[in-house]
Amino acid sequence: MTPPRLNRRLSLERPVRTPDGAGGFAPGWQPVGTVWAEIRPRSGREAAGAPGALSLQACRIVMPAAPVGSPRRPAPDHRFREGPRVFVVLAVTEMDPGGRYLICEAREEVIA
C-alpha cells in the first residue's frame, strides 16, 4: 500500500444547535480540530438547489486514524473546511487492516 500524501490542512467541524431566542434552535458548526489529509477527487454532477444550481463533487479524504468514539474521528454528520471550501462527510471507514488511516467519503457542494 502506498501511503497517502497528507498535504492539505483541513478543519474538522461538528454540527451544533444554539438557541435562537425565539424558542427554537439555529444550526451551526463547532471546530473539533485540524487534520492533515489527502483529497482525492471523484465524479461530479450538477443539481438544482434552493439558491440556484449546485455543483456536487464527490471526493475521498484520507487522514490519519482516530479511535472510534474519539472527538477527532469524523462522523457522517460532520464536515471538513479548507478556507471557503466545505466537504460534507458521508461515510467513514478504515483504509488499511492496521487501522493507520481513515477514508472519508465526502461531497463538496458549490453554489454555481
MARSEDREN-720784 format. One line per field, with one value per residue: residue number from 1; residue in three letters; x, y, z of N, C-alpha, C in turn. Coordinates in nm, 3 decimals. Layout:
nr = NUM,... .
rest = ALA,... .
n.u = X,... .
n.v = Y,... .
n.w = Z,... .
ca.u = X,... .
ca.v = Y,... .
ca.w = Z,... .
c.u = X,... .
c.v = Y,... .
c.w = Z,... .
***
This chain:
nr = 1,2,3,4,5,6,7,8,9,10,11,12,13,14,15,16,17,18,19,20,21,22,23,24,25,26,27,28,29,30,31,32,33,34,35,36,37,38,39,40,41,42,43,44,45,46,47,48,49,50,51,52,53,54,55,56,57,58,59,60,61,62,63,64,65,66,67,68,69,70,71,72,73,74,75,76,77,78,79,80,81,82,83,84,85,86,87,88,89,90,91,92,93,94,95,96,97,98,99,100,101,102,103,104,105,106,107,108,109,110,111,112 .
rest = MET,THR,PRO,PRO,ARG,LEU,ASN,ARG,ARG,LEU,SER,LEU,GLU,ARG,PRO,VAL,ARG,THR,PRO,ASP,GLY,ALA,GLY,GLY,PHE,ALA,PRO,GLY,TRP,GLN,PRO,VAL,GLY,THR,VAL,TRP,ALA,GLU,ILE,ARG,PRO,ARG,SER,GLY,ARG,GLU,ALA,ALA,GLY,ALA,PRO,GLY,ALA,LEU,SER,LEU,GLN,ALA,CYS,ARG,ILE,VAL,MET,PRO,ALA,ALA,PRO,VAL,GLY,SER,PRO,ARG,ARG,PRO,ALA,PRO,ASP,HIS,ARG,PHE,ARG,GLU,GLY,PRO,ARG,VAL,PHE,VAL,VAL,LEU,ALA,VAL,THR,GLU,MET,ASP,PRO,GLY,GLY,ARG,TYR,LEU,ILE,CYS,GLU,ALA,ARG,GLU,GLU,VAL,ILE,ALA .
n.u = 0.083,0.058,0.154,-0.069,-0.062,-0.036,-0.112,-0.284,-0.431,-0.695,-0.989,-1.180,-1.524,-1.812,-2.170,-2.375,-2.641,-2.783,-2.962,-3.212,-3.335,-3.604,-3.738,-3.667,-3.409,-3.095,-2.903,-2.553,-2.191,-1.917,-1.574,-1.365,-1.107,-0.786,-0.670,-0.426,-0.454,-0.529,-0.685,-0.880,-1.013,-1.330,-1.613,-1.834,-2.128,-2.412,-2.675,-3.009,-3.065,-3.184,-3.082,-3.000,-2.822,-2.633,-2.305,-2.193,-1.937,-1.794,-1.566,-1.278,-1.146,-0.850,-0.710,-0.507,-0.574,-0.822,-0.938,-1.249,-1.515,-1.360,-1.340,-1.202,-1.242,-1.399,-1.752,-2.055,-2.223,-2.056,-1.823,-1.556,-1.343,-1.174,-1.049,-1.268,-1.386,-1.601,-1.650,-1.874,-1.913,-1.990,-1.953,-1.742,-1.453,-1.201,-0.887,-0.684,-0.581,-0.436,-0.535,-0.430,-0.499,-0.787,-1.064,-1.266,-1.561,-1.680,-1.859,-1.830,-1.999,-2.085,-2.220,-2.339 .
n.v = -0.117,0.217,0.492,0.761,1.099,1.340,1.637,1.851,2.088,2.057,2.170,2.011,1.996,1.988,1.947,2.182,2.291,2.596,2.803,3.014,3.231,3.259,3.043,2.830,2.657,2.736,2.614,2.537,2.533,2.376,2.396,2.109,2.020,2.021,1.855,1.684,1.591,1.396,1.478,1.319,1.358,1.261,1.155,1.408,1.620,1.816,1.977,2.084,2.340,2.518,2.793,2.813,2.662,2.376,2.260,1.943,1.768,1.467,1.324,1.167,1.161,1.115,1.048,1.052,0.790,0.785,0.674,0.490,0.669,0.880,1.237,1.344,1.181,1.170,1.181,1.080,1.312,1.526,1.780,1.885,2.169,2.384,2.673,2.865,2.640,2.359,2.032,1.782,1.513,1.184,0.910,0.696,0.497,0.245,0.252,0.067,-0.265,-0.241,-0.015,0.245,0.465,0.664,0.657,0.897,0.931,1.191,1.496,1.779,2.078,2.330,2.641,2.737 .
n.w = 0.000,-0.090,0.097,0.195,0.067,0.277,0.249,0.278,0.485,0.690,0.856,1.096,1.157,1.368,1.384,1.562,1.777,1.854,2.081,1.941,2.050,2.015,2.103,1.946,1.762,1.615,1.348,1.352,1.339,1.500,1.550,1.569,1.548,1.379,1.090,0.892,0.561,0.263,-0.038,-0.268,-0.577,-0.716,-0.902,-1.044,-1.050,-1.156,-0.981,-0.896,-0.663,-0.369,-0.363,-0.623,-0.900,-0.807,-0.778,-0.745,-0.609,-0.573,-0.341,-0.198,0.115,0.278,0.587,0.894,1.126,1.387,1.701,1.739,1.877,1.957,1.970,1.760,1.548,1.240,1.160,0.987,1.000,1.018,0.892,0.673,0.645,0.428,0.410,0.219,0.113,0.156,0.275,0.298,0.514,0.428,0.476,0.678,0.703,0.782,0.617,0.588,0.698,0.935,1.049,1.028,0.878,0.786,0.561,0.429,0.276,0.091,0.005,-0.190,-0.203,-0.419,-0.480,-0.784 .
ca.u = 0.000,0.129,0.097,-0.131,0.015,-0.113,-0.062,-0.392,-0.468,-0.840,-1.052,-1.294,-1.630,-1.930,-2.288,-2.426,-2.766,-2.780,-3.094,-3.226,-3.401,-3.748,-3.787,-3.616,-3.265,-3.030,-2.791,-2.421,-2.079,-1.814,-1.448,-1.322,-0.962,-0.726,-0.604,-0.359,-0.523,-0.518,-0.817,-0.880,-1.140,-1.404,-1.707,-1.909,-2.252,-2.482,-2.810,-3.083,-3.069,-3.270,-3.032,-2.962,-2.758,-2.527,-2.205,-2.165,-1.813,-1.762,-1.422,-1.234,-1.049,-0.772,-0.648,-0.462,-0.683,-0.858,-1.020,-1.395,-1.555,-1.277,-1.398,-1.124,-1.281,-1.516,-1.875,-2.132,-2.286,-1.950,-1.772,-1.421,-1.337,-1.043,-1.082,-1.411,-1.435,-1.663,-1.666,-1.968,-1.875,-2.100,-1.922,-1.605,-1.408,-1.057,-0.827,-0.594,-0.608,-0.371,-0.611,-0.347,-0.562,-0.931,-1.116,-1.393,-1.631,-1.734,-1.916,-1.813,-2.111,-2.052,-2.332,-2.291 .
ca.v = 0.000,0.344,0.581,0.881,1.224,1.426,1.770,1.950,2.114,2.070,2.186,1.921,2.064,1.907,2.033,2.220,2.367,2.701,2.866,3.132,3.337,3.257,2.911,2.728,2.642,2.770,2.522,2.599,2.441,2.395,2.329,1.998,2.015,2.031,1.732,1.685,1.489,1.393,1.482,1.253,1.386,1.152,1.206,1.527,1.642,1.939,1.952,2.205,2.368,2.631,2.922,2.805,2.536,2.328,2.171,1.841,1.698,1.359,1.311,1.075,1.228,1.018,1.115,0.959,0.729,0.823,0.564,0.505,0.739,0.999,1.354,1.375,1.090,1.224,1.103,1.123,1.444,1.626,1.832,1.941,2.301,2.431,2.810,2.874,2.511,2.275,1.894,1.714,1.372,1.091,0.780,0.684,0.359,0.229,0.233,-0.048,-0.358,-0.193,0.098,0.365,0.576,0.659,0.709,0.968,0.962,1.325,1.568,1.923,2.144,2.467,2.709,2.790 .
ca.w = 0.000,-0.094,0.199,0.138,0.070,0.367,0.216,0.289,0.624,0.695,0.986,1.115,1.229,1.400,1.393,1.694,1.775,1.954,2.094,1.854,2.124,1.989,2.140,1.854,1.755,1.489,1.323,1.343,1.332,1.601,1.514,1.655,1.541,1.247,1.045,0.763,0.483,0.117,-0.102,-0.399,-0.645,-0.780,-1.003,-1.008,-1.126,-1.123,-0.931,-0.861,-0.520,-0.335,-0.408,-0.764,-0.936,-0.719,-0.834,-0.644,-0.641,-0.479,-0.317,-0.092,0.201,0.356,0.702,0.997,1.201,1.523,1.752,1.746,1.998,1.974,1.906,1.641,1.440,1.170,1.153,0.871,1.008,1.030,0.766,0.670,0.584,0.383,0.369,0.184,0.064,0.258,0.233,0.387,0.532,0.402,0.537,0.728,0.723,0.789,0.485,0.587,0.808,1.058,1.102,1.038,0.808,0.763,0.435,0.446,0.152,0.115,-0.110,-0.187,-0.267,-0.456,-0.545,-0.912 .
c.u = 0.088,0.069,0.037,-0.038,-0.067,-0.064,-0.167,-0.430,-0.618,-0.886,-1.172,-1.396,-1.746,-2.050,-2.326,-2.557,-2.758,-2.919,-3.100,-3.298,-3.552,-3.808,-3.741,-3.465,-3.215,-2.915,-2.660,-2.315,-1.974,-1.687,-1.410,-1.170,-0.916,-0.656,-0.531,-0.415,-0.486,-0.660,-0.803,-1.014,-1.199,-1.499,-1.780,-2.035,-2.311,-2.623,-2.877,-3.086,-3.156,-3.213,-2.995,-2.899,-2.647,-2.433,-2.169,-2.043,-1.788,-1.610,-1.399,-1.126,-0.982,-0.698,-0.595,-0.581,-0.700,-0.950,-1.169,-1.430,-1.473,-1.344,-1.324,-1.153,-1.405,-1.633,-1.957,-2.201,-2.185,-1.913,-1.628,-1.430,-1.191,-1.066,-1.231,-1.471,-1.487,-1.689,-1.754,-1.932,-1.999,-2.079,-1.775,-1.572,-1.255,-1.004,-0.748,-0.622,-0.547,-0.441,-0.530,-0.411,-0.713,-0.961,-1.251,-1.449,-1.703,-1.788,-1.890,-1.930,-2.074,-2.174,-2.280,-2.358 .
c.v = 0.124,0.437,0.707,1.002,1.326,1.570,1.881,1.965,2.145,2.088,2.091,1.995,1.969,2.000,2.062,2.296,2.470,2.765,2.994,3.247,3.342,3.120,2.799,2.721,2.682,2.671,2.600,2.491,2.478,2.325,2.224,1.992,2.028,1.900,1.759,1.567,1.498,1.394,1.423,1.280,1.262,1.213,1.330,1.536,1.775,1.902,2.085,2.219,2.490,2.764,2.925,2.670,2.503,2.241,2.073,1.761,1.593,1.353,1.212,1.147,1.123,1.095,1.011,0.911,0.793,0.713,0.595,0.569,0.864,1.119,1.393,1.279,1.145,1.126,1.157,1.259,1.558,1.682,1.878,2.077,2.330,2.571,2.817,2.740,2.425,2.137,1.823,1.566,1.285,0.957,0.778,0.537,0.356,0.199,0.103,-0.139,-0.314,-0.074,0.225,0.488,0.554,0.713,0.772,0.994,1.093,1.385,1.716,1.984,2.289,2.526,2.775,2.920 .
c.w = 0.000,0.010,0.135,0.152,0.150,0.353,0.225,0.436,0.627,0.839,0.991,1.201,1.255,1.413,1.538,1.675,1.887,1.961,2.009,1.923,2.105,2.021,2.050,1.860,1.618,1.468,1.310,1.341,1.436,1.555,1.618,1.660,1.396,1.214,0.914,0.685,0.336,0.062,-0.241,-0.466,-0.708,-0.880,-0.951,-1.093,-1.083,-1.078,-0.902,-0.710,-0.495,-0.384,-0.556,-0.792,-0.836,-0.799,-0.723,-0.687,-0.534,-0.462,-0.204,-0.014,0.288,0.465,0.801,1.081,1.338,1.574,1.750,1.879,2.025,1.908,1.777,1.525,1.372,1.173,1.035,0.883,1.023,0.893,0.785,0.603,0.548,0.327,0.338,0.137,0.179,0.199,0.337,0.394,0.515,0.470,0.578,0.748,0.732,0.649,0.477,0.706,0.941,1.120,1.116,0.975,0.798,0.624,0.467,0.307,0.178,-0.013,-0.090,-0.265,-0.293,-0.527,-0.670,-0.945 .
***
